[in-house]
Amino acid sequence: MMKYTESSVSRVSSRLKSVSRQWVARSVLLSLLSWLGGPTPAAAQSPWKDRRDLRVMTYNVNEGTDFLQIQAATDLNSFLVAVGQTITQVRETNPPARMRAVAKQIIDADPTLVSLEELDEWYTSSFNPSTGTCGSPTLEFAMLQELQDALEAQGAHYTIAEEAQQYAFPLIPGFIPPSTYLCVSLVNHVAILARTDLDPERFQWSNPQSAQYATILQFPSPIGLLPLPRAWVSVDATFDHKTFRYIGTHLESVVPVIREAQGAELRAGPANTSLPVILAMDSNAPAAPLPEDLTYMDFIAAGYNDGWAEIFPFASGFTCCQDELDNNPVSQLYQRIDLILTLGNVRVRKIALFGADPRERITGGLWPSDHAGVAAHVVVEQE
């Protein structure tokens, strides 16, 4: 799930070099502190918004639960209680407020393209235990819409370039002690957002594509097998007359062999192109700490470059994960799974974490997400 370099000799070159030195110093500091497990200063306070660069970002915005209670349920009664515990927890993480905080981090990073994971729609309805029927569902949380609204309200200009459904659960009965019965459903998406306020002579995108992977997890539960498909999204983009393919995805988290197969599908599918590739994803495949995950190693063996490892080879740059409730006062990021990988004539110039500083928590002590966002300045080079 890891979240993931142009020269200038103009009249302002000395100023830009000074800015670059400041940015590197701050980035090295946050990287080293992250490596040591300490607090990380906000990357957003660094000189970042050099509009001459292509900037990309990946951000897992956190659907509000890790489904731990669901995974632990052993019979129908414990499963019903687990469903109730899950929606209660999602409510406690306050998705609308967190999406406003995520929007601020995206605006601070100022990406031209951003890939997003764990964009959930949560529905609830009444449940009649005597008849075993659910009522008409009500949409409680729509995280992509909440994020779009927050970006617009904060003055940013983005559109959905491509969106794909991953897993979806129909209305499932649940119980919240002592006496509340309800039904809960969700639909999970990944998406790419693209800037709409840049000069079309500088930036355009086309050819949106998406698909689910053929290899999926079938999770056993007291109500039967729950399919958990994953998906990828991509667009072909041109920035300063240089064209590349931009891909986002969220690979399998629980079963490594499934994750590895999905990575192979991605390399043989949307990433199998003559264009330079920028892959910005929650890989669920730790690049740090050691040992590196096999799926990550597969990408490196296939010729992909890891932007973070190139810029900060001795800093772990952890991106995941805060407490399941998003309310831990001290950062608990412990692995680097949100990645920006590149293939072909493309290189990363700068890279940083966003949303990893305790000062970026919101009212109630909530982190914007249980992940840090990863953003990079990228150069697509001439053939």
N, C-alpha and C positions, 0 to 999 in steps of 0.2 A: 504494500500500500504506500509506497514511497512517493513523496511529492517532489517534483523536480522543477560569446566572448566576442574590430573596427578600430581603426586608429584615426587620429585627427591631428593635422598640422596647421590648423586655422589660427586666426588671431587670438582665439580664446583657449588655445591648447594648454597653456600653463594653468589656467583656472580649472579646466577639466581634469588635468593630472592631479591637482590638489583635491578636487572632489573625489576622484577615484581612490586616492590614498585614504581619505576619510572613510569612504564606503568599505574598503577592504579592511581597515582597522576595526570597524564596527562588526563586520561580518565575521572576521577571525575571532573577535571576542565572543560573539554569540555562539560561534561554533565550538570554541574551546569550553565555554561554560556549559553548553549542551553536552559535550563529551564528558565533562566532569559531573554532570547531573545537577548543576546549579541553575539559578534563574538566568533567563536569557533576555537581554535588552531588546526592545522592539526594533525589528529591522526597518519598520516603517519610518523611524526617525532618521534613517540614513539617507544621504543624497541618492535618490533612486530613479527619479522620473526623467531620464534622458530620452526625450521623444524621438531621437534619431534611431533608437534601437527597437528591434522587435522584442516584446516582452511576453512571456507565457507563464502560466500558473496552473498548478493542480491543487485542489482543495476538497478533502473529504469533510463534508459539513456536519456529519453525525446525525443519524436518523433518530437518536434519542435512547437507544437501547442496544445492548449486545446480545439480547435474547438468552441470557444466562439462565433465567428461570424456566424458559421453555425447554432449553436443552436438558435441564435437570429433572423435568417432570417424568414420573415413572408410571402414572396411571391417569385415568380420566379426571378424577377429582383434583389431583395436583396440577394437571394440565389446565383445567378451568381457572384455578387460582393463579397459575403462572401467566395466563392471558391477562387477567386483571392486574397483576403486578406490573406487567409490561406496559400497558397503556397508562397506568398511574405514573410509572417512571418517565415515560415520554412526556407527559404533561409537566412533571417536575423540572424537566430540562428546558422548558419554555422555548420551543422552536421559533416562534415569531421574534422574540427578543434576540435569540442567538443569530438568526438570519440577518438582523440589522447589524450585529457585531461582525458577522462574516462579510457583509457588504462593505463595511468600513475597511476591513483588511484587504479585500479585493481592490478597493479604490486606492488604498495606500500602495499596493503593489503595482497598480496601473497596467494590468496585462492587456495585450491586444487580443489574445485568446486565453480562455480559462476553461479547464476541464473540471467537472464537478461530480462527486460521488455521494451516495446515500441521500439522494433527494426523494424524500418519502411523501406520499399522501396517506394520511391516517383517517379512517372512517370509523364511526361508532354508531350503534343503534341499540334500541331496547331488545331484551330477550325475555321470552315467556318460558320459564322452565317447565311449566305444566304441559305445554304443547310442543316445546322444543323448537320454536320458531323465532327468527330475528325480525325486527321491524325494519322500516325504511332507514337506510344509512344517512348519516349527517357527516359532512366533511369537517373534521376538526382542525387538521393541519395540512397545508399544501406548501411544502418547503421551497420548491422552485418558484412558485408564485410569490411567496413571502420574500424570498431573496430578490426577485426581480423588482418587486415593489420597493424594497429597501434601497436597492441600487438607484432606482429612479428618484426616490425621495431625497437621496444624498447627492444627486446631480450627476450620476454616471449614466452612460449610454451604451447599453448592451442589448443584443437580441439572441434568442436561442438559434444557434446555427444547426444543431442536431441534438436529438434526444432519443434515448432508447430505454425500454422497460427491461428491468432485470426480473426479480422474483415478485410475485403477487400472491397474496393470501385472500381468499374469499372471507365473508363474515364468519367468524368463529366465536362460539359462546365463551364467556369468561365470567369470573366471579370476583368481586371485591368485598372482602369481609367488612362488616358482619352481614350485610343484606342486599348488596347491589349486584344485580345480574345485568349483563350487557353483552353485545357482540362487537367484535373488533375486526377490521380488515385493513390491509395496507397494500400499496403499490410502490415499488422501489425503482428509481431511475438513475441513469447516468446522463450527462449532457455536456455540450460545449457551448459556451457563450462567446460571442464575437462583438468587438467594438463597432459601433455604428456612427461615431462622430469623427472618424479619420478621413482624410482626403482619399477618395477612391483611386486617385493616381498613385497613392502610396500603399493602400491596403484593400484587398478584395478577397472574398472566399467563394467557393463553389463546390459542386460535387459532394454534398453531404451524404454520408453512408453510415449504416449501423446494422448490427446483427447480434443475436445471441450466440454464444459458443455452443458447439455440439456436445462438449463434455460438461456435464453438470453434476452437482451433488444432489442426491436424493436423501433427505434427512428423515430418519425414522422417528415417529412420535406416537403417542397414545391414540391419535386419531388417524394414523396411517402415514404413508410416506409424503413428505412435503418437498416438492421440487424447488431447488434454489438455483435457477439459471443465472449466469452472468453475461454481460454484454460489452461491446465496444462501440465507440462513435468516432467518426473522422470527418474532416473537411480538407480540401485542397485550397491552399491560401497563397496569395502573392503579396509580398511586402518589399517595397522598393524594387519592384520588377524581378524579384527572385521568388520562385515558386517552390513550395514544399507541401508535404502531407502532415497534418496535425492529427494525432490520435489520442483519445482518452479511453480509459477502461478501469474496471475494478475487478481484480482477479479473485478467485476463490480463497477464502481465509482459513478454512478448517482442515481440508484434506490436501496435503502437499502434492500428491500425484495428480490430482485434478487441476490444481493451479498450474503445474508444469505443462500439462496437456493444453490448457487454455493459452498459455504463453506461446506454445508452438503453433497453435491455430492462428494467433494474432500475427506472428512473424510470417506464416505462410499465406495469410489472407490480406488484410488491409495494409500491412507493412511491407508486403511484397510489391514494391513499386520502384521505378527508376528515379522517382523524386527523392530528395532528402527527406528524412523522417524525423519529426519531433514527437516523442511519446511521453505524455504527461499523465501519470496514473497513480492510483493506489494499488500497488502491486501485491500487497499482503506478503511480500517476499523480502524478508529482512536483508539489507545490504550491510547493516551493522546492528548490534555487535556481531563479532565472529561467533560461530561459522556462518558464512554467507549462505543464503537459501539457494537451493538448486535452480529454482526458476530464475532468480537474479543472475546466477552464474551462466545459465543458458543464454540470456540476452548478451552478456559480456562476451561469451565465446562466439556469438553470432556477429560480433563486430560493433555492437552498440557501445557508445560512450556514456558514462554516468557523469552528468554535469557537476553534482556535488563532489564526487570523489576527485574530479579533475581540478576543481578550484580549492578544495579543502581536503587533501588526501589524508591528513592526520586528525581530522575532527569528525566525530560520529554524526552530528547533525540530526539528532533524533526527532522524529515527527509524530510518533504514536506511543502511547495513548494516555490520555487523562482518565480519571475515574469514570466509571459508567454513568454516574450522575452529573459529570462535568463540573463538580463543585469543590474539588480538592484545592486547598489554598496554596500548596507547593506543587510545582510542575512534576508530573510523573512520566513524562515522555522517556521511553526506554529503548526504542528501536527505530530504525530508518527504513520505512517501507513506502513512503510517498516519494516518487522518483520522477526526474526529468531526464530521459535518455534520448540520445540523438544518434542518427545513422546517416552516413554520406557527408556531403559538403556542408556541414553545419556544425557550429561550435558554440559553447556556452562561455560568455564573457564574465557574467556576474550571477550569483545565486544567493538566496537568503530565505530564511523562515519568517512566516507571518503568523500572528496569533499565538506565539509561544511564550510571551512575556506575561507574568501575573498581573501587570498593570493593565493589560488588555481585557481582563475579566469584566463582566458587566454586573449590574445590580443583582444581588443575591449570590455573588461570588462565582457565577457561572463563566466557564471558558466559552469562547465563541464556538468551539468544537472540541471533541476529544483528540483531534489531529491538529497539527500545525499545517498551514498552507506552505507550499514551496513555489517560489517564483524565480524566474531567470531572465537575464538579458541574453538574447541569442542572435547570432549572426549566421545567415544563410549565405554561403560564399559562392562566387562565380565558379563555373566549371573550369 
